[in-house]
Amino acid sequence: MGAEGQKTDKLHKGRSDRLRDSRCYEFNNSGYSIIELIIVLAIIAIIISTVFYSIILVFSANAKSCANNIQRSIGDCKVTTMGKSAAYMELYRDADQNVYTRMWVMDSGSYVRSDPQKVGTSRVYVAYTPEGGVETELLAGDRIEIRFDRASGGFAGNIYEKLHVQGGSKKYEIVLTKFTGKSEVNPVP
């Protein structure tokens, strides 16, 4: 056999070795196993639950932020009333269902309104409980006034026991202490 014959024989021998080796690694590609299906379903369930939990956290954060902003506005109104002159705070919903606070300050014998402060979105439930009354939702166009007595620092006028703020699964109460004019945000279980 000449050099050319040996070369051809090696080529054929190399191909047959490769074919034999590739047959050793053949797989059965007839479909998915039950284990693979369970793993895929578990991953999908984890992703869905994470997204759902994130959405709940976003709405809950809106409620907490709204409650804290309302409490801050109440505190600012009390400081203004005790320091400068008569003032009161207004809590209301506009036509787009957003929640706002606005302070009215006495200046030269009449009340002058400040710029409104947006404290909550339309996704947040806000309600109030008048002294001795029941919880009433703050609807579009509704307004409540929170006033302070300059002499004592306590609440005056229409007295509210609590303000309620809820978003997602979280609910907060702003407890208003009548005689001291103090407000405190508490989570409701």
Backbone hydrogen bonds, N-H to C=O, Kabsch-Sander energy under -0.5 kcal/mol:
donor,donor_aa,acceptor,acceptor_aa,energy
6,Q,2,G,-2.0
7,K,3,A,-1.8
8,T,4,E,-1.9
9,D,5,G,-2.2
10,K,6,Q,-2.2
11,L,7,K,-1.9
12,H,8,T,-2.3
13,K,9,D,-2.5
14,G,10,K,-2.7
15,R,11,L,-2.0
16,S,12,H,-2.2
17,D,13,K,-2.0
18,R,14,G,-2.0
19,L,15,R,-2.5
20,R,16,S,-2.3
21,D,17,D,-2.5
22,S,18,R,-2.4
23,R,19,L,-1.6
24,C,20,R,-0.8
24,C,21,D,-0.6
25,Y,21,D,-0.6
25,Y,22,S,-0.8
26,E,23,R,-1.0
29,N,27,F,-0.9
37,L,33,S,-1.9
38,I,34,I,-2.3
39,I,35,I,-2.3
40,V,36,E,-2.2
41,L,37,L,-2.3
42,A,38,I,-2.3
43,I,39,I,-2.2
44,I,40,V,-2.3
45,A,41,L,-2.3
46,I,42,A,-2.1
47,I,43,I,-2.2
48,I,44,I,-2.4
49,S,45,A,-2.4
50,T,46,I,-2.0
51,V,47,I,-2.2
52,F,48,I,-2.5
53,Y,49,S,-2.4
54,S,50,T,-2.1
55,I,51,V,-2.1
56,I,52,F,-2.0
57,L,53,Y,-2.2
58,V,54,S,-2.0
59,F,55,I,-2.1
60,S,56,I,-2.4
61,A,57,L,-2.5
62,N,58,V,-1.8
63,A,59,F,-1.6
64,K,60,S,-2.2
65,S,61,A,-2.5
66,C,62,N,-2.3
67,A,63,A,-2.6
68,N,64,K,-2.5
69,N,65,S,-2.4
70,I,66,C,-2.4
71,Q,67,A,-2.3
72,R,68,N,-2.3
73,S,69,N,-2.2
74,I,70,I,-2.2
75,G,71,Q,-2.3
76,D,72,R,-2.5
77,C,73,S,-2.3
78,K,74,I,-2.2
79,V,75,G,-2.3
80,T,76,D,-2.3
81,T,77,C,-2.6
82,M,78,K,-2.6
83,G,79,V,-1.8
84,K,80,T,-2.4
85,S,80,T,-0.6
88,Y,104,W,-2.1
89,M,146,I,-2.8
90,E,102,R,-3.1
91,L,144,I,-2.6
92,Y,100,Y,-2.5
93,R,139,L,-0.5
93,R,142,D,-1.4
94,D,98,N,-2.1
97,Q,94,D,-1.9
99,V,120,G,-2.1
100,Y,92,Y,-3.2
101,T,117,Q,-2.2
102,R,90,E,-2.0
104,W,88,Y,-3.0
105,V,112,V,-2.6
106,M,86,A,-3.3
107,D,110,S,-3.1
110,S,107,D,-1.3
112,V,105,V,-2.9
114,S,103,M,-2.7
117,Q,101,T,-3.2
118,K,116,P,-0.5
119,V,99,V,-2.5
119,V,117,Q,-0.5
120,G,99,V,-1.6
124,V,121,T,-1.4
125,Y,166,Q,-3.2
127,A,164,H,-2.4
128,Y,136,T,-2.4
129,T,162,K,-2.7
131,E,159,I,-2.6
133,G,130,P,-2.9
136,T,128,Y,-2.7
138,L,126,V,-3.2
139,L,137,E,-0.9
141,G,93,R,-2.1
142,D,139,L,-2.4
144,I,91,L,-2.4
146,I,89,M,-3.0
147,R,145,E,-0.5
147,R,156,A,-0.8
148,F,87,A,-0.7
149,D,154,G,-3.0
150,R,148,F,-0.6
153,G,149,D,-2.9
155,F,178,K,-2.3
156,A,147,R,-2.3
159,I,157,G,-0.6
161,E,129,T,-2.7
162,K,129,T,-1.2
163,L,174,I,-1.8
164,H,127,A,-3.1
165,V,172,Y,-2.8
166,Q,125,Y,-2.6
167,G,170,K,-2.3
170,K,167,G,-1.8
171,K,188,V,-0.6
172,Y,165,V,-3.4
173,E,186,N,-3.0
174,I,163,L,-3.2
175,V,173,E,-0.8
175,V,184,E,-2.8
176,L,161,E,-2.7
176,L,174,I,-0.5
177,T,175,V,-0.6
177,T,182,K,-2.9
178,K,176,L,-0.7
181,G,177,T,-2.1
182,K,177,T,-0.6
184,E,175,V,-1.6
186,N,173,E,-3.1
186,N,184,E,-0.5
188,V,171,K,-3.3
